[in-house]
């Protein structure tokens, strides 16, 4: 269906729904339209941009069997690498991506929650957990990660957070020279083109990169009140990507004039038409890295497209940028992984490495909802959210530019951390609650049981009072998980054991975060609205009083979920490190011509979201590759 037809349907239906006041129906419509057919112009293409016209370029009439570099996965790091390596006109570069092309509905930030249920999500589900996910279907939490040109930047909340200086200094101290904060900071600046009001002269932001970073152009009164309230109880207002993180700020997002800017749109689309040496293939799922068992040399990949298999060779390197789930999955399918596990599922082992054995996954507690004594302050009840919102959006303003309702973040340090200046909790402020979209996006995306939703949250659907949510994010969990192949079939998703909240200390740290959010809710500014914690207990925790710590410990294990940032599945470390899969140069130990360059290599947890880290890894990896092949 043409963009203009979709737009006409959207406008007409939006007008009708505004008249009848059916906000939930409006969001259901957008969810449905987001599944309408997408562009697939075959090999090398430029996707038509929002409201504009695109053109195809460099279409291949036949398969090119050999490239200098084959990049697997078009997430942030893969798109950066495709851009930087193809700067050398002598190098032929192929970017392979299993998923589709983004469409115009990906670009509307307010729709982020729905994208968890779209074809842009690999839709992995963790295995049954004893220590967490009590409130999820089959006691299994979802593990969303992006599938398409742009990777997880197609479905994430667009928050740009680099983490803390100490995070990277810890990498270097673990035997990874070149990865300290001072080493990686220039790469953050290289990618970034900041447009942050009030921070124009900050030395902590880049201004000539390809990735736009801005404050969302729309703010609710409630978000302003939250920031003010946090300051009233002692939290400083900070630049979350500046000298210090500890404090409150409005979110910085990877958007351009209020529209999502995916990694593909930022780094590949602008250069593709003018670089005949760069080829892009969507709907191309890599199923195996081709490795010579005798020489341990990677020489290409096998990929499947439209039910046909193809081999493509790499003269110099195969670079995996498929993310923290798909990169280790692909390595193990190719014989690189724990030898005993590979033997059990009859995959010939090429290298015995601890692939997938150390998953560090941030945790979100999603159930802390506050109810106000009035309406008109939250996103969907704001008087500015009406028919003209659509026109405002295309002018780069209005409520549709708010990423999934998220507006502010407060980084804080609890009493349970020993590292001064390093946050261990992030309070993510969003207007609304699980019912803001009729439960269609967040509830189903996280697999929350219908019985819990009906008991606790469905009554809010008919409540006119505004709500806001403090999502409590555990930044440095002590619990560690692992993943394995389900079998040798490359089209079967892996088994993921997140082991969230296995360590009791993780629960206690989240509990402190909950208490701090409640303290902010009692600030003078927030009390103007008589903000109070939703008083309906979770069915499985109702034996405890809402004021009891035991209730919240039960609630944490019931409604916590992934923070969308699995790390460490292909850990970076020196050869002598028994937990390491890749070297500090990101080369797979024991295999020639094979690198991994995405967040799977991160050896520790990060004090923030990981998209910014992935861009940085792509930039640093590009320089490492160029140094290796500078004379060729």
Secondary structure, 3 states (H helix, E strand, C coil): CCHHHHHHHHHHHHHHHHHHCCHHHHHHHHHHHCCCCCCCCCECECCCCCCCCCCECCCCCCCCCEEEEEEECCCHHHHHHHHHHCCCCCCCEEEECCCECCCCCCCEHHHHHHHCCCCCECCEECCCCCCCCCCEHHHCCEECCECECCHHHHCCCCECCCCCHHHHHHHHHCCCCCCCHHHHHHHHHHHEEEECCCCCCCCCCCECCCEEEEECCCCCHHHHHHHHHHHHCCCCECCCCCCCCCEEEECEECEECCEECCHHHHHHHHHHCCCCCEEEECCCEEEEEEEECCCCEEEEEEEEECCEEEEEEEEEEEEECCHHHHHHHHHHHCCEECHHHHHHCCCCCCEECCCCCCEEEEEEECCCEEECCCCCCCCCCCCCCCCHHHHHHHCCCCHHHCHHHEEEEEEECCCCCCCCCCCCEEEEEEECCCCCCCCCCHHHHHCECHHHHHHHHHHHHHCCCCEEEEEEEECCCCCCEEEECCCCCCCCCCEEECCCCCCHHHHHHHHHHHHHHHHHHCCHHHHCCCCEECCCCCHHHCCCCCCCHHHHHHHHHHHEEEEEEEECCCCECCCCCCCCCECCCCEECCCECEEECCHHHCCCCCCCCCHHHHHHHHHHHHHHHHHHCCCC
